[in-house]
Amino acid sequence: MTSNNDDNNAILYLLAGVGLGALIGAAAGLLFAPKAGSEMREDLADKFKELKGKTEEWISEQRAKRMAAPAEELGV
């Protein structure tokens, strides 16, 4: 059982690393794009709102899965 938890943690850390790398890459791409400052700030704000929404959705999905897992173990 501990091995399964370790595997889940490793996958979670891998996904977090990939997500962070994508975020840094997207920010770098936006910052090096030839746009005016006001356009850049607007684009960054839009991307941040989009990322925040996706993150909140993912967190709620993970919480729902964790709430369902104990119910399945109990046979409910």
Contacts in CASP RR format, 6 or more apart in sequence:
PFRMAT RR
TARGET T0000
AUTHOR 0000-0000-0000
METHOD contacts of the structure
MODEL  1
MTSNNDDNNAILYLLAGVGLGALIGAAAGLLFAPKAGSEMREDLADKFKE
LKGKTEEWISEQRAKRMAAPAEELGV
23 51 0 8 1.000
26 47 0 8 1.000
27 44 0 8 1.000
30 40 0 8 1.000
30 43 0 8 1.000
30 44 0 8 1.000
30 47 0 8 1.000
31 40 0 8 1.000
33 40 0 8 1.000
35 43 0 8 1.000
END
